[in-house]
Amino acid sequence: MTTRRRLDPAERRSQLLGAGAQLFAAKPYDEVFMEEVAERAGISRALLYRYFPNKRDLFAAVYQQAADRLLTRTELDPGRSVREQLSAGLDAHIDYFVAHRNTVLAANRVLAGDPVIQAVITDELAELRRRLLDSTGLGEGPREMVSAALMSWLVFVRTLCVDWLTHQAFSRAELHDMCVGALLGALRPVMDLDRPPIDGKGCPTGRQPGPADAR
């Protein structure tokens, strides 16, 4: 007979988030039941409800954790060009969307009008915009214009990715190229997006100032 280990509240909550994340990723939102989560975690429904009063609250916590982890995995590399950073970051997001299709669709379709879920999405988009402005050199352009374009682009990317996950009407490569091309096209009139990143001395990163820089 297996002895059930007593967990402290933080460990138990983490266990429940893990069980919930697995089920929300495996099934559409409407097909996930709290009884399944409790069974997978090996606890009673009463104990589960002490941590999460309803399925929406559990999903919101799962989605917040997923957003935090995704942001951790998509740190930008300021040593690369804007185009390269956009491409790498976008690939990381598409990878996540593919691996967690049901979770992404639940947040952006089933719970599209839920204020808690939308707050998670809004905060994630705001952090992504901040990183793009600070890490890529985009903030060196007309900041207000670039900032507005970035937020519009991030919403566009999310909307297009959700549509792609739903209908699969075009390839992943086409999705990627369409998303990158949309931002490059929007910002090209005001910025050189293919130039090397600039360091604090006004020189391309990886190159030391030479005699020509003094002319």
N, C-alpha and C positions, 0 to 999 in steps of 0.2 A: 504494500500500500504506500503510495507516494505522500510524503509529508509536505503540506503546503507551507511555503516560507512566508513569514509575515514581512511585509514591505512597509517602509516609512511612506508618508504621503507623497513626497516627491518621486520616489521610485514607482509607487503605484500609479501615479498620474502619467508618468513616462510610459509605463507598461500599457496603460489604456490607450494612450495616443498611438502607440505602435500597433496595437490590435485594430484600432479604428482606421488608421492609415492603410493597413493591408486590405481591409474590407472595402473601404471607399475607393481604393484603386482597382479592386477586382470586380466590383459590381456598380451598376448605376445607383445613384443616391436613393431612389425610392425602393430599391431592393435590399438595402442594408437595414437591419433591425438591431435595436439595442440589446436584445436577448442574445444575438450572435456575438456581439462585442463582449458581453459578459462571459459567455461560454468560452470564447477564444482566450480570454484573459484568465479563466479559471476562477471567477468570482461570482457572487450573487448579483442579480439585477439591482437589489437594494443598495449594495455598495457602489455599483457603477453610477447610480443616480445621485449618490452623495457627491461625486466628483463632477458629473455632467448631468444636469437636470433633464436634458432632452437631446435628441439626435442633432439638432441644429447647433447646440452649444458644443457638442463633441466635434462636429465637422469644422466649426469655426476655429477651434483650438488646433485641430489637425492641419487646417489650411494655413494658419498663422505659422506653425512650426515649419511647414513645407516652404512657405515664402522666405522665412529666415534662412533656411538651409540653402535654398536656391540662390539667394543673394550672396551667401558665403562662397558658393561654388563659381560665381561669375564675377569675381574681382577682375577689374580691367588692368591691362599691362600698359603703363604709360610709355614704355619704350617702343611700342608699335604704332603704326599709322592709324588714323581714325578708321579707315576702311577695314583694316585687319582687326581692330578691337571690336568694331560693330559685328563683323562676321563671326568672330569667336564667341562673343556674348550671345548672339542670336542662336548659334548652334547649341549652346548650353541650355538655353530656354526651350528650344524645340525638342531637345533630348528629354527634358523633364516633361513637357507636355505629352509626348508620345508614351513615356513610361507610366504616366499617371493620367491617362486620357479621361477616365470616369471622374476623377477628382476635379480636373480642370473644367470639364463640362458641367459638373454640379455647381461649381462656384460661379460660372459665367452664364449658365442657362437656367438651371432649376432654381438657384438661389440668387438670380440676377438682381432681384429687388430687395434683397435682405441687407439692411444697413450695416450690420456687423461684418458680413462677408465683403461688402463693397468697401468698407473702411480698410480692411486688410489689403485689398487690391489697390486702393488709392495710395496707401502708404508705400506699398512696394513700387508703384510707378514713380512716386515722388523721389524715392531713394535711387532708383535707376537713373532718373533724370539728373539728380545731383552728381552721381558718379560719372555720367557721360560728360557733364559740363566740366568737372574737376580733373578727370583723368585723361581725357582724349585731346584736350586743347581746344575743344569747341567753345569753352568759356572765353577764349581770346577773341571770338568774333563779337558781333553785336548781341550782347548777352540776352536781352529781353526777347529779341526776335528768335534767337537760337533756342532759348528755353521754351518758348511757346511751341516752336516747331518740334522739339524733342517730345514734349508731352503729347502733342497730337499724333506724332509718329508711334509712340509707345502704345497709345490706345488703338491705333490702326493695326499694329502688329498683333496685339492680343485678340482683336476682333477677327482678323484674318486667320490667325492660328486656330481659333475656336471653330470657325467655319470649315477650315481644312480638316480638323479632327472629326467634324460631324459628317462631312460629305466626301472627303478624299477625292475631290474633283480634279486635282492636279498633283504633281509630284512634290516631294519634299524639297528637291533642288529648286524647283520653280518657286515654291513658297519662300525659300531663303533669298533667292535673287530678287524677288519682288519686294520683299521687306527692306533689304539693303538698298536697292535701287530707289525706293521711295524717299528715304532720308537723304541719300546722296543728291538726288534730283532737287529736293527742296532746299538744301543748303549750299549747293555748288555755286549759285549766283553770288553768295556773300562770303564764301570761304574756300580755301584750297584744301580739300580733304585728303589728298594723296601726299602732302608734304610730310617729311619726317617730323616726329614730335620735337618740340623746342624745350630746352632746359632753362634753368633760371638765369643763365648768362646770355640767353638769346641765340644759342647755337643748337643745331640738331643734336639730339642725344647720341652718345657714343662717339662724338667727334670733339676734339679739343680745338680751341681757337687757334688759328694760324695767322701768318702775316697778312693774308688777304682780308681777314676779318677787321683789321685795323685801318684799312683803306677807306 
